[in-house]
Amino acid sequence: MVAILAIAAAFLFAKLPDADAFNARVEHIFVQNDNLTSQAEIKLLEVLAQSATAFSDVLASYRVIIFILLIFAAALLIAAMVFLLLLIGLNRRMTEIRRAGIEVQSLRILRAENAVLLNDMAFTLTPAAIETLSVLAEARMDDDVLTGAQIEGVISGRDAAECEEAAGATRIKRLRDALGNQLVAELLVRNISRKGYTLAVSKDAIRVD
């Protein structure tokens, strides 16, 4: 962005007329019309010369003003970029603090009520989401990590080899959507690369009713 602003400034200054162009033209008139001798003609030439000088001064001041405005714009642009980077860094830091500050002390699943109690937070889920969470909870208490196909197999009652990984992944996505709070969902349901899904909760803190 700063480079674009610099290119625009160079183009603008290149296109501005020369401050001495008017003076040169008036001088040319003096040279070409040295036979002007009447008082009125001489006065007219003097007025032209004064106008040329005034034009040169105004144009020079315009150049200075444009230059200052371009410097000010560049400074604002750099400041905006710095503040944006600081804001992004602060946002990441706050997210890390929030993640570190949330620790699941207890997880209670109430199947009959289609609800889950996570610390002091209560979530009402769909029966399908409760079923998925219950399967993950039981696997966590057995220290197991389930793939999407295994989750689908347990819920549907079929062999995991007959189920698709995408079906279980869809159930996990719907569970996270049902929890609503993205931060809680990401902290509670973990995806371990090349292994499967598990609950990031101590198995002693889980209770299924």
C-alpha positions in Angstrom: 0.0 0.0 0.0 2.8 2.4 0.8 4.4 1.6 -2.5 1.2 2.3 -4.4 0.9 5.6 -2.5 4.5 6.5 -3.5 3.9 5.7 -7.2 0.7 7.8 -7.1 2.7 10.7 -5.6 5.4 10.4 -8.2 2.8 10.3 -11.0 1.0 13.4 -9.6 4.2 15.4 -9.2 5.2 14.5 -12.8 1.9 15.7 -14.1 1.9 19.0 -12.3 2.9 21.9 -14.6 6.3 23.5 -14.2 6.1 26.5 -11.8 8.3 28.6 -14.2 6.2 27.8 -17.3 4.1 30.9 -17.0 7.3 33.1 -16.4 8.9 31.5 -19.4 5.9 32.3 -21.6 5.8 35.9 -20.4 9.5 36.3 -21.0 9.0 34.9 -24.5 6.3 37.6 -25.1 8.8 40.3 -24.0 11.4 39.0 -26.4 9.1 38.7 -29.3 7.5 42.1 -28.8 10.4 44.4 -28.1 8.7 47.0 -30.2 6.0 47.6 -27.6 6.8 51.1 -26.5 3.5 52.7 -25.4 2.8 53.2 -21.7 -0.3 50.9 -21.8 1.6 48.1 -23.6 4.4 48.2 -21.1 2.0 48.2 -18.2 0.2 45.2 -19.7 3.5 43.3 -19.9 4.3 44.3 -16.3 0.9 42.9 -15.2 1.6 39.7 -17.0 5.0 39.4 -15.4 3.5 39.9 -11.9 0.8 37.4 -12.7 3.4 34.9 -13.8 5.3 35.4 -10.5 2.1 35.0 -8.5 1.2 31.8 -10.4 4.7 30.3 -9.8 4.3 31.1 -6.0 0.9 29.5 -5.9 1.9 26.4 -7.8 5.0 26.0 -5.5 2.8 26.2 -2.4 0.4 23.6 -4.0 3.4 21.3 -4.4 4.3 21.7 -0.7 0.8 21.1 0.4 0.4 18.0 -1.7 3.7 16.7 -0.5 2.6 17.2 3.2 -0.7 15.6 2.6 0.9 12.5 1.0 3.3 12.2 3.9 0.3 12.5 6.3 -1.6 9.8 4.3 1.4 7.5 4.4 1.8 8.0 8.1 -1.9 7.2 8.7 -1.6 4.1 6.5 1.4 2.8 8.4 -0.2 3.6 11.7 -3.4 1.7 10.6 -1.3 -1.3 9.6 0.5 -1.3 12.9 -2.7 -1.0 14.9 -4.2 -3.8 12.8 -1.3 -6.1 13.6 -1.4 -5.2 17.3 -5.2 -5.9 17.3 -4.7 -9.3 15.6 -1.9 -10.2 18.1 -4.1 -9.0 21.1 -7.0 -11.1 19.8 -4.9 -14.2 19.6 -3.5 -13.6 23.0 -7.0 -13.1 24.5 -8.1 -16.4 22.8 -5.2 -18.2 24.4 -6.0 -16.7 27.8 -9.6 -17.8 27.4 -8.6 -21.3 26.3 -6.2 -21.6 29.3 -8.8 -20.2 31.7 -11.5 -22.8 30.8 -11.0 -26.1 32.5 -13.7 -28.8 32.4 -14.2 -29.8 36.1 -17.4 -31.9 35.5 -19.4 -33.2 32.6 -22.8 -34.6 33.3 -25.0 -36.0 30.5 -28.7 -36.2 31.1 -30.1 -38.4 28.3 -33.7 -38.3 29.5 -33.7 -34.5 29.4 -31.5 -34.2 26.3 -29.2 -31.9 28.2 -25.6 -31.7 29.3 -24.1 -29.9 32.3 -20.6 -28.6 31.6 -19.2 -27.1 34.9 -21.9 -24.5 35.6 -23.1 -24.2 32.1 -26.2 -26.1 30.8 -26.8 -27.0 27.2 -30.0 -28.4 25.7 -29.1 -30.6 22.8 -30.9 -32.7 20.2 -31.3 -36.4 20.9 -28.8 -37.1 18.1 -26.2 -34.8 19.6 -26.8 -36.3 23.1 -26.2 -39.8 21.6 -23.0 -38.6 19.9 -21.7 -37.0 23.1 -22.6 -40.1 25.1 -20.6 -42.3 22.8 -17.6 -40.0 23.1 -18.0 -39.9 26.9 -18.1 -43.7 27.2 -15.1 -44.0 24.9 -13.2 -41.4 27.0 -13.9 -43.4 30.2 -12.3 -46.4 28.5 -9.4 -44.2 27.2 -10.4 -44.9 23.6 -10.2 -42.6 20.6 -13.0 -43.2 18.1 -12.9 -42.5 14.4 -15.8 -41.1 12.5 -16.7 -44.6 11.2 -16.5 -46.1 14.7 -18.8 -43.4 16.1 -21.3 -44.0 13.3 -21.1 -47.8 13.8 -21.8 -47.5 17.6 -24.8 -45.2 17.1 -26.3 -47.1 14.1 -25.5 -50.5 15.5 -23.5 -51.6 12.4 -19.9 -52.7 12.0 -17.5 -49.8 11.7 -16.1 -51.3 8.5 -19.5 -50.8 6.9 -19.8 -47.1 7.9 -18.3 -44.0 6.3 -15.9 -41.7 8.1 -17.8 -38.7 6.8 -21.0 -39.9 8.6 -19.3 -39.8 12.0 -17.6 -36.5 11.1 -21.0 -35.0 10.3 -22.3 -36.1 13.7 -19.3 -34.4 15.4 -20.0 -31.2 13.5 -23.7 -31.3 14.5 -22.7 -31.8 18.1 -20.4 -28.8 18.0 -23.1 -26.7 16.3 -25.5 -27.8 19.0 -23.1 -26.7 21.8 -23.3 -23.3 20.2 -20.2 -21.7 21.9 -17.4 -22.3 19.5 -14.7 -22.0 22.1 -16.4 -24.6 24.4 -17.0 -26.9 21.5 -13.4 -26.8 20.4 -12.2 -27.4 23.9 -14.6 -30.2 24.7 -14.5 -32.3 21.5 -10.9 -32.8 20.3 -9.9 -34.1 16.9 -6.6 -36.0 17.1 -4.9 -36.2 13.7 -5.0 -39.6 12.1 -6.6 -41.1 15.2 -10.1 -39.8 15.7 -12.2 -37.9 18.2 -12.2 -37.8 21.9 -13.4 -35.6 24.8 -10.8 -33.3 26.4 -12.1 -34.1 29.9 -10.8 -36.2 32.7 -12.6 -39.5 32.7 -13.2 -39.1 36.4 -15.2 -35.9 35.7 -17.7 -37.6 33.3 -21.1 -38.8 34.4 -23.8 -40.2 32.2 -27.3 -40.5 33.5 
